[in-house]
Amino acid sequence: MLNMAVRNTKKLIREKSKEQNVRIGRFFTKKGTAALLSVMLHASHADSVSVLDPGAGTGILSAALLERLCRAEGYPKTVELTCFENDAMMLPMLEYNLVRLRKRLRHDYGVKLIYKIRTENFILAANDELGGTYDYVITNPPSALLDKDDAEVQALSYLCAGATDLAHLFFAMGVKMLKANGEMVALLPTAYAAGVHLERLRKYVMSEGALTRLHLFAAKSKNALLDTVRAQMIVKFVKAPVTDGQTIVISSSYSDGDGGDITVLPPFPYERIVNPETGALLLIKSTEEAEILESVESLPETMSSLGLRMRTGLTLESRYPESLRDEPIDGAIPLVHPKSIRDGIVHLPTEKYIVPVIPSLAQKNKNMLFIKRVPAKSDARHLLCGTYMASQLPHFPVISTHNKLNYIDYADDREMDAQMLFGLYAVLSSDLYEKYCTILSKAPQINATEYGDLPLPDLKTIRAIGQQILLSRQFSPKICSVVVQNALRPKTPRKI
């Protein structure tokens, strides 16, 4: 059945591409993805089930789910299928495929398929209905960024905080349309996982049930900073309360799941993956990433417990252009800029100086660790750190820092000694922390507040790492990784 729907869809693609000279194939669900979506749903043993396929296209997902249901033991005898599709180009092929599916179900399995094609706007039409109608929802929704004034966003304004991707609205509406204990699978942009503007929508989804499965398509790019919000994931939702001890299964692949390359990770505690306050998701793609999380989060200290703090730089250049200077004239102080960070060191003299017209533009000149808050597109790393010693600017009791930098110092205004400073630099510049922070935050921007509870080694270990870095006088991430790995490796007693 799935093969038939895919074959007919490819015929439509060839015809339309030739007529209109456009590529429309990207709008349809690939065969492997459709099969993967369908097998995530548990087959029902009920005599009759209802299925919703919003954004049905040519019916590929409907065919995949019908095949899944009918090949399971004790399959239903009646299936009521509702397809929403308002693209006139798709409708003839959708109708044709559903007619063929109805004949195949009756002939091969003795199953009665009752289908309905609705050509209304799914969001607007379903919003006017009570919901709680379907046992299954399967969808690869259209993805388009809608403005806050668009009708769909207005209809779900209680879930939206401004512009919202249409795919996320489809997901929320699919949740509404499910019966109690009903199941849904959806192909969604990974932006759903952590987008701040989607917090209300995620909280609504959490209030209605639980996510039980995530499938992630691993990025093809070797540079995590180049990943885009267009990356997709498969989400399975069950309209039932979260239970004590509930887990969530995560799998991943480098294709669409039709190459046998799917990796399934051990189940994770639900609250480890789904933030109970915001509904944000922690996306773990491999066993290696799971081990990295466990390794870092087993460390005994945090920035807070060590008395450290991360804060954002003071000066936003666009706000004080009249105070900027290119030379160190009287009354001007150095402005430490992101461009000053090279090879793990803050290089001086700085490119800019600023006259601190207000007290909040100046801070005490002391030893600090700087981190680029917004890495450049050319930067290959998430955490780009630079050590700064107050002795580099001995004639300035105060300096200023650029707003695109974060800096770490002691919360009680103590000054870090060199061992502590370079130890902290090496830890955060190591591959272990680079990978850890990339897993936690898919956005390249470093949020000072989020990093306040970053797990760290104990003080003795940090200082020992710093001592080795100072002795070696080598600050590359490669050297830092080796030193940190050796310092954190479990010590095993020698056998005599």
Buried (B, 14 or more C-beta within 10 A) or exposed (E): BBEBBBEBBBEBBEEBEEEEEEEBBEBBBBBBBBBBBBBBBEBBEEEEBBBBBBBBBBBBBBBBBBBBBBEBEEBBEBBBBBBBBBBEBBBEBBBBBBEBBBEBBEEEBEBBBEBEBBEEBBBBBBBEEEBEBBBBBBBBBBBEEBEEEBEBBEBBEEBBBEEBBBBBBBBBBBBBBBBEEBBBBBBBBBBBBBBEBBBBBBBBBBEBBBBBBBBBBBBEEEEBBEBEBEBBBBBBBBBBEBEEEBBBBBBBBBBBBBEEEBBEBEBBEBEBBBBEEBBBBBBBBBEEBBEBBEBBEEBEBBBEEBEBBBBBBBBEBEEBEEBBBEEBEEEBBBBBBBBBBEEBBBBEEBBBBBBBEEEEBBBEBBBBBBBBBBBEEEBEBBBBBBBBBBEBBEEBEBBBBBBBBBBBBBBEEEBBEBBBBBBBBBBBBBBBBBBBBBBBBBBBEBEBEBBBEBBBBEBEBBBBBBBBBBEEEBBEBEBBBBBBEEBBEEEEEEEE
